[in-house]
Amino acid sequence: MLTSISWLCWIFPTSVIAHQLGSGLHGLGVGAVGFDWSSICSYLGSPLASPWFATANVAYISTMFAVSYGIGFACLSATLVHVSLFHGSEILRLSKSAFQENKTDIHTKIMRKNYKQVPEWWFLLILVLNIMATIFICEYFNNELQLPWWGVMLACVVAISFTLPIGVIRATTNQVHIALKPHECAISWQLNYIQAPALNIITEYIIGYVYPGYPVANMLFKVYGNVSMKQAIFFLQDFKLGHYMKIPPREMFMAQVLGTLISAVVHLLTAWWLIDTVPNICQRELLPAGSPWTCPGDHVFYDASVIWGLVGPRRIFGDLGHYSAINWFFLAGAIGPFIVWLAQKAFPQKQWIRLITVPVLLGALSDMPPATAVNYTSWVLVGFVSGFVVYRYYRGWWSRHNYVLSGALDAGLALMGVLLYFCLGMQRISLNWWGSDADGCPLASCPTAPGVQSEGCPLY
């Protein structure tokens, strides 16, 4: 019940329209809110780890599936323009100082003095070996995987090209600065991943045009281009935290590599185990009512492979399709940051203008679908309360305990998920009572066309 409290359905228990409007899981989610931490953080991450201005950029915007692609186009162009206008000179300055020993910051000097650094050839060796292994697998199993060797190389180019600008967006919209003492440097780290734009749409778009008619190749190209960039950001994020916490770089490197290998093996074995043990997994029409194994993310992933790979972007967003106007979002996304930049130049005394981050405004929609309305409304509600109200009046307490609380809630959610599965799920034990209803809107999926009959639904 805590997953989605849809009070509109409670007020009008027999109205199909009210259920479709109020359902947070199967409808528009008007007024729906969730108090389950899994609803709050499952798609957007912890709202406690985002600054208030970033939460404000994420809130009260909605979109449909076709328009969400256009939003993705605009988000990418907005990212490049925003980083160039607001952070271009800083990136250039820091890039130059990175190669000058006398201009490094105090943390880097301490690390270089006390610990052995990670040699560059360690990174290059892993990069080359992984690219070679990927190319070999794609060529050897080409009939199944469909992606040629040049597709792997193109995906690497896309990932490398966007790592820096997207990393800047993440660093500036999802970090906290805790000052130790006056005139001392601040400790900062990034704990979340909601505000960073994704490359899933542009990778699908590129390979769909260059290599149409191959849905599996489209999925692989998206994974190599998009997920590689995301993992690079996570790697840098952890290294940054370790850098400020003075953890030996080589130990951090080995922990990252070992953790990646363990994670890959565990994910693969878990997927095989679930497929073998859960009957009709991901097949919604065959699953019993209330089953958690509906796989919304996998369905969206599959739909995207058909749209971009099998059908192809030219037949949808190109000269052969009906949605060619969506391509204008590229231009709109590029113009948006430029307008904000001009505004803050024209009104320098208005400091809040600089906090308008167009890539965050657009990138907030990257998880819709498969996220539901209650995921967004609950996340925004908690983010506003924690980032504005609590921080404003209890700043000292909040700066000390905010991230500990966020980590504790995440850890508690994971622990309870495992505990409930081993205690109840493996024994096929289910608890059916009034608090088990995840939404309270049973009529949200009912048809409203005249004469259409469905079981459990009123006839219009």
N, C-alpha and C positions, 0 to 999 in steps of 0.2 A: 504493500500500500504506500509506503514511503517513497517508492520509485517515482510515482507521479500522482500528485493530489490534484485532481481535476474537479474543483468545487462547482463548476458550471453544470457538470453532469449530475451532481448531487441535488442541485436545486431543481433541475428538470429531468427526472429519471426516465421519462417515457418519450422524450423528444429526440428524434434522430438528428435534427439540425443542431441542437444544443450539444449533443455528444460529439458531432463532427467538428464543431467549433472548439469545444472545451478539452477534448482528449489530447493529452500531452504526448502520447505514444502513437496514436493512430489518426489524429486529426490536426487541426491548426494550433492547438495548445494555448488558446486564449485564457490567460490567467492561471494556467497550470504551473505548478512548482513541485520540485522534488526535494525531499530531505534525506534521501539516501546518498551517501558520498559517491557511490558508483554512478548515479545519475549526474551528479555535479561535475565530476572530473573525468568521466570515461572518454569523452571526445575532445574536450578543450583543455584538459589538464587541470591542475590545481589553480583555482582563482586566487588563492592566497599568495601565489608566487608571482603575480603580475602587478605592476604599478597601477594606480587608479586611472591615470590617463589612458593607459592601454586598454583597460576594461571598458572605459567610455567609448573608445574607438570600436570595440567589438560589438557593443549593445545595439537592439531594437531595429535591425535591418533584416529583411526576408527576401527570398528569391525562389524561383522555380528552377527545375533541372536544366532546361536549355539556357536560361539566363546565367546559371551558375558557371557554365563554360565561358561565357563572355566576361564574367567577373574574374575568372582565372586569367584570361588574356590581359585584362586591364591591370590585374595585380602584378603580373610580371613586368610589364612596361613601366608601371608606377614604381616598382622596386628599383629598377635601373636608374630612372630619372631622379627619384628621391635620394638615393645614395650619392649620386653624382653631385646634386645641388647642395645637400646638407652636410655631406661627409667627405666629399671628394678631396678637398685640401688636407683634411686631417689624415685620410688614408695615405696620401702621398707623403706627408710629413713623417708619419710613423713608419712607412715602408723604408724611407731613407735612413731614419735613425736606427732601424733594426740591424743595419749593416755597419753601424758606427759604434764602437765600444764605449766611447766617452759620452754617448747620448742615451744609453739604456737606462731604464728606470731602476729604482733601488731594489725591487724584488728580483729583477733579472740579474743584477750584480751579485746579490746574495746567493742566488741559486748557482750561478756560474762559479762562485768561489768555493761553495761547500760541497757540490755534487758534480759527478760526471754527467755531461749532457748526452742526449740520445744522438748518435751519429746520423747524418742525413741519409747514408746509404742503407740504414735499417728501413726507413720509410720507403725509399725507392725500391728496395728489394721486394718488399711485400707488395707494392703497387704493381711492379712488373710481373711477378709470379701470379698474382690474381688475374691480371688482364690476360696473360698467356693461357692460364687454366680455363678462363671463361671462353676465350676464342676457341680453344681446343674442344671443349664440351659442345659449344654451339655448332661447330663444323662437323664433329663426329656424329652428333645426334640431330643433324640438320632437318631430317624428315619429320622429326617430332617437334623440335624447337623453332624451326623456320627462320631464325635470325642469322644472317650471314656475318662474316668476320668484320666487315666494315660497319655494320650496325653497332657492334660492341664498341668499336673505336669512336664512333659518332656519339654514342651515349656517354662515354668518358669525357669527351670534349664539352658536352652540354653540362655535365655535373661540375667539372672544374671551372667552367665559365661563370656559373651562378653561385659558387660556394662563398666567395667574398661578399658580394652585395647582399645576399640573403643572411649571411652571418652578421653583417652590420645591423640589419633590421632586427634580428633576434636580440642582439646585444643591447640595442638602445630601447627596446620596448618590453623587455622581460628580464630585468636585472634589478638588484637592490644594492644601494651603497650604504654601508654602515661605517660611519666615521669613528676611528678609534680615539683620537685626541685631536685638538685643534692643530692645524698645520701639518698633520700626518696624512699619508696616503690612505685612501679608502680600500676596504676589502669588498670586492664585488664578485658575484657569481650569477649564472643563469640556471634556473631550476626547472624550466618548463619549456613547452614547444608550441604553444598555440599561435603566437603571432607571426611566426616565420612563414612566408609564402612557400608553396610547394611547386614542384616542377612536373607533377603528374600530367597536367593538361597539355603543357607545351611539348613534353616528350611524346605524348600520344599524337599530337598534331603533326609533329615533324615526321615521325616514322610512318604515320598514316598517309601522308602525301608522298613521301619518298618510296615507300614499300607497301602499297595498298593490297588488301585481300588476304593478309596473314595475321589473324587475331592473336595467335600465340607469340609470334614475333613482336607484336605490338605490346603485349604484356611484359615480355622480357626487357624490351627497350625501356619501358617505363620504369621497371624495377632498377635496371642498371643506371639509368639517368637520374631518377628522382631519389631513390632510397640511398644510393651512394652519396649523394650530396647531403642528405639528412644525417647519415652516419658520420660523415666528416664533421658536421656541425656538432654532433654529440661528442665526438672525440675531442674536438677543440674545447668544448664546454667543460669536460672533465679535466682536461689538461690545465685550463685556466684556473679552476678551483684548486687543483693540486699545486699550481704555481704560487698562488697566494698563501696556501697553507704550508708551503715549504716541504712538500713531499718529494722524495728523490725522483727525478725524471725517468730514469731507467726502470725503476720499480713500477712507476705508473704505466709506462709503455708495455711492460710484460703483463701487467694486470689487465690492460685493455685487450691485448692480443689473446690471452688465455680466456678472458671473459667472452670475447667474440666467438671463439671456437666452441666453448661450452654451450653458449646460447644457441648457436646454429644447430648443434647436435640435438639439444633438448627440444628445440622447436620442431625439428623434423620428426623425431621419435614420437613427440606428443601428437602431431598431426596424424601420423600413421595409426597410433593407438586410438584416437578419437574416431577415425574413419572405420576402424574395425569393431569398436565397442558401442558406438551410438547408432542405433537403427535410423535410417533415413535422414542422416545429418544434413542440414542445409536445404532439405526438400520441404518447403513450407506446406505444400498441399498434402503431404503424407505425415507430417508431424502432429502429435496430439495438441490440443488447445493449451496454451500457456507454456509450451516448450521453449527453453532458452536457446536451443540450437538452431536458430533461424538464419544466422550468418548474414546480417545486413551488409557488412563491409564486403564480404565475398560476392554478394549479388551485385553490388554496385561495380566492383572490380570486373566482374564478368560482363555486365552490361556495357561498360566502357570499352572492353576488348571488341565487342560486336560493333559498337558505334564507330570507333576509330580504326579498328583493324580490318574487320570483315566488310563493313559498308564503306568506310573511308571518309575522311573529312571533306573531300571534294564533293561528294554526293550529299553532304549535310551543310557544311559551312562554305563550300566553294561555289563555282559557277554552275554546278549541276544540282545544287541543293536549294532549300527554302530558307536557310538561316544565314545567308551570306552577310547580312547586316551585322551579325555578331562580331565580325572582324573589326568593326569600328571601335570596339572596346579597347583594342590595342592603343589607338590614338587617344581615346578618353583617359585611359590609365596614365599615359605619358603627360597629358596636359594637367591632370589633377595636382601632382606635386609641384609643378611649375607655378600654379595659381597660389598655392600655400606659400611657396618661397617668395613670390612677389608681395603677398600680403604681409609677411613678417618683415620684409624689407621696408614696406611703406609704413608700417606701424610697429616700429621696434620696441615701443613701450608696452605693447600687448604681448607679454611672454607666453600666454596660453596658445597663441596662433602656432607657435613652433611645435606644440604638442599634437597638432592635427597630423596624423601619420596615415597618408592615403594607402600605402601597402597594407597596413593593419586593418583599416576600414574594409578593404576588399578581401584580404586574406582570411578574415574571420569567417567567411562563408565557405572555406575550403572543405569543411566536413559536413556540409548540408547538400545532399544526403551523404551518408546514411544517418547522421545525427537527427534526433527528433526535437520538437520544439521545447520540451521540458529540459533537455540537456542545456540549451542555450539560456533559457530564462532562469534556471536555477544557478547556473554559473555566474551570470551577470548579477543576480541578486546577492550572492555571497561575496562576489568581487567588490560590489559597491559598498556593502556594509563593512567589509574588512578594510578596503583600500581608502575609504573616505571617512566614514563615521568613526570607526574604532581607531584608526591611525590618527585622526585629528584630535581626539580627546584622550587617547591612552597611548601616545606615541612611544614613550619609553618602554612600557610593557610589551607593546606590539612589535617593536624592532628587535626585542630579545627573544620572543617566543613564537612569532608568526611562522617562520619556516620550520621550526621544530613541530609545531602543530600540524602543518601541512604534511610533513613527512610521516608523522604519527598516524594521521588519518589514512594516508596511502598504505602504510604498513598494516594497519588494522583491517582495512578492506581486503587486502591480499590474504592475510591470515584467516579471516573469517570465511573467505571464499574457499580456501583449501579445507578448513575445518568442517564447514557445512557439507562439502562434497564427500569427504571421507566418512562423516558421521551419518549423513542422510542420503546423499546422492548415490553412493555405491550400493546402499541397501535398498534402493528404490522406494524410499520413504518420502512421502509428500505430506505437507501440512495444509489442509483445506479448511479455512475459516474466513471470517469477514475481512480480516487483515491481509489475506493472501491475494486479493484482487489488485493487480499492479496498476490499474488505471481507473477503474470504476466507471468506464464508459463502454458498455457492451454493445451499444447501437452505433458506435462511431464508423463501423465498416458497412453499415446497411445501405442498400441502394435507395435513392430518392426519386427515381423515375416512376411515373405512373404505371401500375400493372406489373411491375417486376417483383417477384416473390423470392424471399430468401429465408432460410430457417432461422427462427428467433427474432425476425424483424417485422415491423408492422407493414401492412400493404397500403400503398398510397392509391 
